Amino acid sequence: MDELDSALVTLLQEEAKLTNKELARRLHIAQSTCLERVRELTRRGIVAATTPTST
C-alpha cells in the first residue's frame, strides 16, 4: 500500500459516501485511476465493498 492508497483509505474512513469523482478531485488524480485503486483495495479486503459513483 502506497501513499495514494493510504490517502484513499483515510478519505473513505472519514466520508464513506464520497463519489469516485470527488475522491479523484480531492487527491488530484484521474477518475479512472481512483476507481482502479478503490477496486484493488476492495479486492484485497482493505476497504469494504463499495460502488463508487461517477458524479
PyMOL commands that set and color helices and strands:
alter all, ss='L'
color gray80, all
select helices_A, chain A and resi 3-14+20-27+31-43
alter helices_A, ss='H'
color red, helices_A
deselect
rebuild
show_as cartoon
